[in-house]
Amino acid sequence: MGQMDERMKNMQTLHDRMMSATTPEERQRVMDEQRKEMQGSMGMMNQMMQGGATTGGMGAGMMGRQGKPADAGAQMQMMQKRMDMMQMMMQTMMDQQAMMAGPRSLDGAPRK
């Protein structure tokens, strides 16, 4: 779960940097970093859901260390974190798209 928290923090930091970027070049660099971070996050989530490595904990996915289902509370917490991460990725992609669309604000209203 610590890895997910760290990735969420990184994605939020990158999102803030993208929103405050002042040049197209800076914005593009941050978007490239965001893409790499999201790809890493998706790989981590896929590993979690598939059972991943035999290291237990995060790499064992939804199964406990001896192959038994993990605690229901832990499963719910992991799924909530996964959903939060997916929501953040979707918001990031929507904001990137809005920035690339041209001289409009992120709420879609034309700038004056």
Sequence and secondary structure as in RCSB ss.txt:
>XXXX:A:sequence
MGQMDERMKNMQTLHDRMMSATTPEERQRVMDEQRKEMQGSMGMMNQMMQGGATTGGMGAGMMGRQGKPADAGAQ
MQMMQKRMDMMQMMMQTMMDQQAMMAGPRSLDGAPRK
>XXXX:A:secstr
 HHHHHHHHHHHHHHHHHHH  SHHHHHHHHHHHHHHHHHHHHHHHHHHH   SSSGGGGTTB TTSSB  HHHH
HHHHHHHHHHHHHHHHHHHHHHHHHT SB TTS B  
